[in-house]
Amino acid sequence: MAKFEVTIPRADEKEVAIIREGNIGFQRDVKKRFEKIDQLLFAIIAAVIVSLVAVVIAVIGLFLDQIRYNNAAYREYSERLEINELLLEQNKQNQEFILQYQEQILEALKNR
């Protein structure tokens, strides 16, 4: 078996980095670890994106639900307002009717 050796010159030509065969396994381990870190980061980023999408959908749902609730409350308020207006109108008519009868009763008492 031949020994494997890579020589990499540095900025200063006198310095040389030597990577021997034993270091290549170390490089593979480092590469595998970086790949695992990349996968983990990708999973974290994907989870964050999915969470953000879920939050946006939830906020939109709450907004639509609030609009629907406001519409229902307004409709109920309008119906009550109409009923109150009808009752008020009936009350006015009854008061006018009572006043007319009171005047008739007073006229009848005066004419006795």
Phi, psi and omega per residue, in radians:
M1 nan 2.304 3.133
A2 -1.543 2.476 3.104
K3 -1.361 2.460 -3.113
F4 -1.767 2.327 3.139
E5 -2.603 2.313 3.112
V6 -2.052 2.330 3.121
T7 -1.984 2.205 -3.128
I8 -2.061 2.074 3.121
P9 -1.258 2.571 3.115
R10 -1.732 -3.037 -3.123
A11 -1.037 -0.711 3.090
D12 -1.643 2.097 -3.017
E13 -1.039 -0.303 -3.133
K14 -1.351 -0.470 3.139
E15 -1.566 2.383 -3.136
V16 -2.398 2.299 3.056
A17 -1.628 2.268 -3.116
I18 -2.008 2.182 3.076
I19 -1.898 2.070 -3.126
R20 -1.700 3.008 -3.079
E21 -1.002 -0.632 3.138
G22 -1.131 -0.523 -3.130
N23 -1.349 -0.352 -3.115
I24 -1.147 -0.681 3.075
G25 -1.077 -0.682 3.097
F26 -1.088 -0.721 3.115
Q27 -1.105 -0.674 3.104
R28 -1.105 -0.732 3.114
D29 -1.097 -0.744 3.126
V30 -1.115 -0.740 3.131
K31 -1.088 -0.748 3.119
K32 -1.103 -0.717 3.134
R33 -1.134 -0.730 3.093
F34 -1.120 -0.640 3.080
E35 -1.111 -0.718 3.104
K36 -1.127 -0.724 3.104
I37 -1.107 -0.722 3.100
D38 -1.069 -0.755 3.118
Q39 -1.111 -0.736 3.133
L40 -1.113 -0.775 3.104
L41 -1.093 -0.707 3.103
F42 -1.087 -0.749 3.125
A43 -1.112 -0.722 3.128
I44 -1.129 -0.787 3.137
I45 -1.110 -0.722 3.108
A46 -1.098 -0.721 3.126
A47 -1.122 -0.703 3.125
V48 -1.133 -0.736 3.138
I49 -1.126 -0.771 3.111
V50 -1.084 -0.706 3.117
S51 -1.102 -0.762 3.128
L52 -1.093 -0.719 3.108
V53 -1.102 -0.737 3.125
A54 -1.104 -0.697 3.122
V55 -1.139 -0.754 3.128
V56 -1.078 -0.768 3.122
I57 -1.105 -0.709 3.127
A58 -1.121 -0.737 3.139
V59 -1.136 -0.725 3.103
I60 -1.104 -0.718 3.101
G61 -1.074 -0.763 3.105
L62 -1.105 -0.712 3.130
F63 -1.087 -0.813 3.131
L64 -1.136 -0.693 3.111
D65 -1.122 -0.686 3.115
Q66 -1.141 -0.701 3.103
I67 -1.086 -0.782 3.137
R68 -1.106 -0.746 3.119
Y69 -1.093 -0.762 3.124
N70 -1.085 -0.702 3.107
N71 -1.101 -0.757 3.135
A72 -1.144 -0.729 3.137
A73 -1.141 -0.709 3.128
Y74 -1.138 -0.723 3.130
R75 -1.091 -0.779 3.120
E76 -1.116 -0.721 3.115
Y77 -1.093 -0.741 3.131
S78 -1.102 -0.737 3.122
E79 -1.100 -0.768 3.117
R80 -1.116 -0.661 3.125
L81 -1.113 -0.743 3.102
E82 -1.100 -0.756 3.119
I83 -1.095 -0.750 3.123
N84 -1.098 -0.686 3.109
E85 -1.135 -0.707 3.092
L86 -1.117 -0.759 3.121
L87 -1.124 -0.685 3.106
L88 -1.113 -0.741 3.111
E89 -1.110 -0.747 3.095
Q90 -1.109 -0.699 3.122
N91 -1.082 -0.744 3.099
K92 -1.080 -0.772 3.134
Q93 -1.097 -0.734 3.119
N94 -1.112 -0.699 3.118
Q95 -1.127 -0.730 3.097
E96 -1.104 -0.714 3.120
F97 -1.090 -0.770 3.120
I98 -1.122 -0.743 3.116
L99 -1.077 -0.708 3.108
Q100 -1.103 -0.768 3.110
Y101 -1.149 -0.635 3.091
Q102 -1.105 -0.733 3.101
E103 -1.102 -0.714 3.119
Q104 -1.136 -0.698 3.125
I105 -1.148 -0.737 3.112
L106 -1.105 -0.720 3.101
E107 -1.080 -0.747 -3.126
A108 -1.161 -0.642 3.131
L109 -1.233 -0.621 3.114
K110 -1.193 -0.640 -3.090
N111 -1.373 -0.088 -3.116
R112 -1.266 nan nan
